[in-house]
Amino acid sequence: MKSTALLPTNYWLAAFGLVSALPATYFVTGSILKYELGYLAGTSIYPLSPAILLGGLLIAVVLNLFAVLRLHTEAKEGVIRFTASLGIRPGNLLVLALGAAILFILLGYVVVENLVSH
């Protein structure tokens, strides 16, 4: 008898990636609301640890990249051919785009605040 999953694996990866990206999404959204727009006064927006913030974000990006990207190599007559294809899986692509966007926002913040001299 075959075991069938309730949802395909790609949906589970998208859901787990979304949950993993929530601390970083909360931090970036809260920072924008608090410091740029003046909302959330007196509210702490900092997650438990930078490891949770960045670790969850990297987990989300890597898992969903794994779900949509297919790599193939072929060696034939002394020629090595490498191909990459991107699967159209909307849930995984959405979480991947969200994770990459937040990662670039955080990296941009690090560059602007710490590496550029005032």
C-alpha positions as CSV (number, residue, x, y, z in Angstrom):
1,M,0.0,0.0,0.0
2,K,1.4,3.4,-1.0
3,S,1.6,6.2,1.5
4,T,0.2,9.5,0.2
5,A,1.0,12.9,1.7
6,L,-1.7,15.3,2.5
7,L,0.1,18.0,0.5
8,P,2.9,17.8,-1.9
9,T,6.4,18.4,-0.6
10,N,6.7,21.7,-2.3
11,Y,3.8,23.1,-0.3
12,W,5.4,21.9,2.9
13,L,8.7,23.6,1.9
14,A,6.9,26.8,1.1
15,A,5.0,26.7,4.4
16,F,8.1,25.9,6.5
17,G,10.1,28.6,4.6
18,L,7.4,31.2,5.3
19,V,7.4,30.3,9.0
20,S,11.2,30.5,9.1
21,A,11.1,33.9,7.5
22,L,8.6,35.4,9.9
23,P,11.1,36.7,12.5
24,A,13.0,38.6,9.8
25,T,9.8,39.8,8.2
26,Y,8.5,41.0,11.6
27,F,11.8,42.8,12.3
28,V,12.0,44.6,9.0
29,T,8.3,45.6,8.9
30,G,8.5,46.7,12.6
31,S,11.6,48.7,12.0
32,I,10.0,50.5,9.0
33,L,6.8,51.2,11.0
34,K,8.6,52.3,14.1
35,Y,11.5,54.4,12.9
36,E,10.4,55.6,9.5
37,L,6.7,56.1,9.9
38,G,6.5,56.8,13.7
39,Y,4.1,54.0,14.6
40,L,4.6,51.3,17.3
41,A,6.1,53.8,19.8
42,G,7.2,51.9,23.0
43,T,7.1,48.5,21.3
44,S,10.1,46.3,21.1
45,I,10.6,44.9,17.6
46,Y,13.8,42.9,18.2
47,P,13.7,39.2,17.8
48,L,15.3,36.8,20.2
49,S,18.6,36.5,18.5
50,P,20.4,37.6,15.2
51,A,21.0,33.8,14.6
52,I,17.2,33.3,14.6
53,L,16.7,36.3,12.4
54,L,19.3,35.4,9.7
55,G,19.2,31.7,10.2
56,G,15.4,31.5,9.6
57,L,15.8,33.7,6.6
58,L,18.6,31.6,5.1
59,I,16.6,28.4,5.7
60,A,13.6,29.9,3.9
61,V,15.7,30.9,0.9
62,V,17.7,27.7,0.6
63,L,14.7,25.3,1.1
64,N,12.6,27.1,-1.5
65,L,15.5,27.5,-3.9
66,F,15.9,23.7,-3.6
67,A,12.2,23.3,-4.5
68,V,12.3,25.4,-7.7
69,L,15.8,25.0,-9.1
70,R,16.9,21.9,-11.0
71,L,20.5,21.4,-11.9
72,H,21.7,18.8,-14.5
73,T,25.2,18.0,-15.7
74,E,26.0,15.8,-18.7
75,A,29.4,14.6,-19.9
76,K,29.5,13.6,-23.5
77,E,32.4,13.2,-25.9
78,G,34.7,15.3,-23.8
79,V,32.2,18.1,-23.4
80,I,30.6,18.8,-20.0
81,R,27.1,20.4,-20.3
82,F,25.6,22.1,-17.3
83,T,21.9,23.2,-17.4
84,A,19.7,24.8,-14.8
85,S,15.9,25.1,-14.9
86,L,13.5,26.9,-12.8
87,G,10.2,25.3,-11.9
88,I,7.1,27.4,-11.8
89,R,5.8,26.8,-8.3
90,P,4.1,30.0,-7.1
91,G,4.2,29.3,-3.4
92,N,7.9,28.5,-3.4
93,L,8.7,31.4,-5.7
94,L,6.8,33.8,-3.5
95,V,8.6,32.7,-0.3
96,L,11.9,32.8,-2.2
97,A,11.3,36.3,-3.4
98,L,10.2,37.5,0.1
99,G,13.2,35.9,1.7
100,A,15.6,37.3,-0.9
101,A,14.1,40.8,-0.6
102,I,14.3,40.9,3.1
103,L,17.9,39.5,3.0
104,F,18.9,42.3,0.6
105,I,17.2,44.9,2.8
106,L,19.1,43.7,5.8
107,L,22.4,43.6,3.9
108,G,21.7,47.1,2.6
109,Y,21.1,48.3,6.2
110,V,24.4,46.7,7.3
111,V,26.3,48.5,4.5
112,V,24.6,51.9,5.1
113,E,24.8,51.9,8.9
114,N,28.2,50.3,9.5
115,L,30.4,50.5,6.4
116,V,29.7,53.9,5.0
117,S,31.6,56.6,7.0
118,H,29.4,59.4,8.3
